[in-house]
Amino acid sequence: MFDLFGCNFDQLENTDYIIEMLEKLVEILDATIISKAFHKFHPQGLSVALIISESHVTIHTWPEDNYVGIDIFTCSKSFDSDKVVAYLKENLIFEKIEMKEILRGQIC
Amino acid sequence: MFDLFGCNFDQLENTDYIIEMLEKLVEILDATIISKAFHKFHPQGLSVALIISESHVTIHTWPEDNYVGIDIFTCSKSFDSDKVVAYLKENLIFEKIEMKEILRGQIC
């Protein structure tokens, strides 16, 4: 899970850009999008959930707080969090990123 | 996040039951489902992502390992994990449950 602080309000409010960014992130993970749900909140905020071949990727934006929360739930053995951080730095404007890696079920 | 071990294969393979169980869980949380994505894997496994008014609820099942991973990402101040555990115990067959509570962004 990745928490991004000091994000750019206008970038976060660009729904098409954020969804496309997340879809490209799935490519970076060498995964495949199987199903998608999203909602644009008013006056601001966006939630996207992508079910992928290896579980899910979600994003929630709080533009008014310049905050973004991204979750990647994956059973891929080749998951590389550094690659994700590098991708986010290239594609999102923010001041600080915090990452937490949580081991789940230990079955995959 | 909730990890359930020793689950029942047949119950996990009942797609309608699992989706309905998750939707009722959202009611227990006093939240509202805004958007839904799901996929039934073959030969087994199910992934569901519900975008709710307060963020998201996801489930991934691995019936072959009798394992289920449930994530609740919420900015609700009234979130009660004991209520969730009680609900899961009533509605899913499993031997062991592990819960992890992770504080995110600290903005809501």
Interface residues (C-beta under 8 A of the other chain):
Chain A: M1 D3 F5 I34 S35 K36 A37 F38 H39 S47 V48 A49 L50 I51 S55 H56 T58 H60 W62 D65 Y67 G69 D71 F73 K100 I102 R104 G105 I107 C108
Chain B: M1 D3 F5 I34 S35 K36 A37 F38 H39 S47 V48 A49 L50 I51 S55 H56 T58 H60 W62 D65 Y67 G69 D71 F73 K100 I102 R104 G105 I107 C108
